[in-house]
């Protein structure tokens, strides 16, 4: 997915997402195809706006003060993953989200 689409999706999330939509999203355990410090399967997202937004909410709630440095989209064995490289000072982590259930849905 291109950077422009990500920017548009993020803007739409900020402008149009509701707390009720986010309340239905859960995070289950996942196995990431690359090394990650944490891996989750996003459950209950209706589409990419809710799903990607839930990634950012998870980061804000679980890694306060960390900065999102890079976001990569991976495809392995028919599944899709967002891998977020984050940092806080000199500490770095990779957080992996299995987005297969909502990838490609608006």
C-alpha positions, 0 to 999 in steps of 0.5 A: 500500500502506498504512502499516500493511501496510508496518509489518507487512511490516517487522516480519515481515522483521525477525522471519522473514527468513533470510540464505539468502532474501536471498542469492538476490536480485540487483539489475539495472539499471533505468530509473526513471520519476522522477528518482533518484540510482540505480535497480535492478530487484530480481531473485529475490525470492519476495515482498514481504517478501524484496523490500522487505527487500532494499531496506533491506539494499541501503541499509544496505550501500551508503549506510551512515549514511543515513536513510530519510525517505520511501518512495513506491510508483509505478505507471507503464506496468504496472510498480511502483516503490518510491522511497526518499528518503534523507538524511545530514546535508544531503545527499539522494538518491532511490533507485528500485527496480523491484519489479514482479516481486514486487509483490503476492506474499507 
